[in-house]
Amino acid sequence: MEKIWLKRYPEGMPATIDPEHYNSLLELIDECFTNYAQLPAYSNMGKTLTYKEIDNATKAVASYIQNTLKLGKGDKVAVMMPNLLQTPITILGVLRAGCTVVNVNPLYTVRELEHQLNDSEAKAIFILANFASTLEKALPSTPVKHIVMTQIGDLLGGVKKHLVNFVVKKVKKMVPAYNLPSAIPFAQAINADPNSYKKPDVSQTDLAFLQYTGGTTGVSKGAMLTHGNMVANLEQVSGCLDKVLDKGKEVVITALPLYHIFALTANCLTFMKYGGHNILITNPRDMAGFVKDLAKYPFTVITGVNTLFNGLLNTEGFAQLDFSNLKVSLGGGMAVQRPVAEKWQSVTNSRLLEGYGLTECAPLVTICPLDLEGYNGSIGLPAPSTDLKVVLENGEEAPKGEPGELLVKGPQVMAGYYNRPDATADCLQDGWFATGDIATYDDEGFFYIVDRKKDMILVSGFNVFPNEIEEVVASHDGVLEVAAIGVPHEVSGEQVKVFVVRKDQSLSEKDIIAHCRENLTNYKVPKMVEFRDELPKTNVGKILRRALK
């Protein structure tokens, strides 16, 4: 496929990047700590740490891993924490020790945690005490030998540290009882001697992250992201954003958890590269508290998923915030809906642009160019040094405008799934990664996700894409959130059903169906509407159609 998108690249955006700009993430990390030592790096719960303080803390953690836990290159270390100051310190500390980071969703059940620790062959875990009871139950059948445990307030210092830890444990009772006598306090790791740290010999081919897919297509698999994959993707992100970001001057809101690939790359690592100030939001579901946090900082960048942006727009006080510094609002993880994007732009005077990525691609694949006047419904243009093609069922390339499966090739594509050669061979051939997403492209090289293969609804032989239904329903003023699925039907094979969370409690099934009839062909119109107080979501806020099915 001809790279027609290069002609549409904004001025100054490179066609290619140097994937070997850094020999490893460790080189990049060292450079950032040297260049930005005195600047604020991370803030959380009222506490701010500079790059110099993060440098010392991560060296201490790395030293502890190397000298006390006796772990090094090739060893896997799990990190199971929400967005706290301890989280980037631990992630960067594990990397600096030469080990591989295994990011773990803190809300995992015992079964899910057990699977991931076994599958990754993790030898150690850094964990928040709130989730220790889950680990206690999973631990006996896993290879984990070392547990390093922290509490929410551990890095807040002084009286606040003890007060927060007391309230979380005794008042709010957020720490279920557990018995892990071998657990080591996080303080021991962070107080280790940073001078005993020895920088390991790490190259582009070494594993930086085992990043687990959500498991929506069966058992959760570990995508092997090398230092080379991560360096390349950071260079690709820079190629897209260099013209709008200023080194040492950006303030980024990080509400998505750092264990998720989107926030890990787009927030944690990218904004280290730019010397940015990362504002970590521990509990973005507390929307009122989230808005109060936003009011404290002159933020220039915010990333999130559609549900997060929608939630903010429907939270009292958000519209009154100062958005004069906001340069970039970037949505990913799920489709950004037109009604949300348009309302976001009218409220914040900032375009809500969509990017597209996958865990297996570190994650950035495409991004909307920042010279767009507003939402255009696309996932944007391929990132520099990224090849895309759309293929039909027979393996031939799809003509322009015709839907087919999206394939990606580039230096950010993973090395494969950990210990799963068959699963790797199923989706990765000749360097092309089969995404499982159905896409089209236009004359300028903008790509459009029509839907996931597996979510497609088949009504009387017609393909119906849930994203289209959801966008129409979401455009109704009385709708807060919506999800569409296919349900079996003896005549048509499947029918469309929508689950709706109402803004307006007087909204009826008839109202929804009438609205859809005005905007959709008959076979796409939902035949059933179910109202719910909330929709099931992943911890990142992505609506789980699978759970609704």
Secondary structure, 3 states (H helix, E strand, C coil): CCCHHHHHCCCCCCCCCCCCCCCCHHHHHHHHHHHCCCCEEEEECCEEEEHHHHHHHHHHHHHHHHHCCCCCCCCEEEEECCCCCHHHHHHHHHHHCCCEEEECCCCCCHHHHHHHHHHHCEEEEEEEHHHHHHHHHHHHHCCCCEEEEECCCCCCCHHHHHHHHHHHHHHCCCCCCCCCCCCEEHHHHHCCCHHHCCCCCCCCCCEEEEEECCCCCCCCCEEEEEHHHHHHHHHHHHHHHCCCCCCCCCEEEECCCCCCHHHHHHHHHHHHHCCCEEEECCCCCCHHHHHHHHHCCCCCEEEECHHHHHHHHCCCCHHHCCCCCCCEEEECCCCCCHHHHHHHHHHHCCCEEEEEECHHHCCEEEECCCCCCCCCCCCEEECCCCEEEEECCCCCECCCCCCEEEEEECCCCCCCECCCHHHHHHHEECCEEEEEEEEEECCCCCEEEEEEHHHCEEECCEEECHHHHHHHHHCCCCEEEEEEEEEEECCCEEEEEEEEEECCCCCCHHHHHHHHHHHCCHHHCCCEEEECCCCCECCCCCECHHHHC
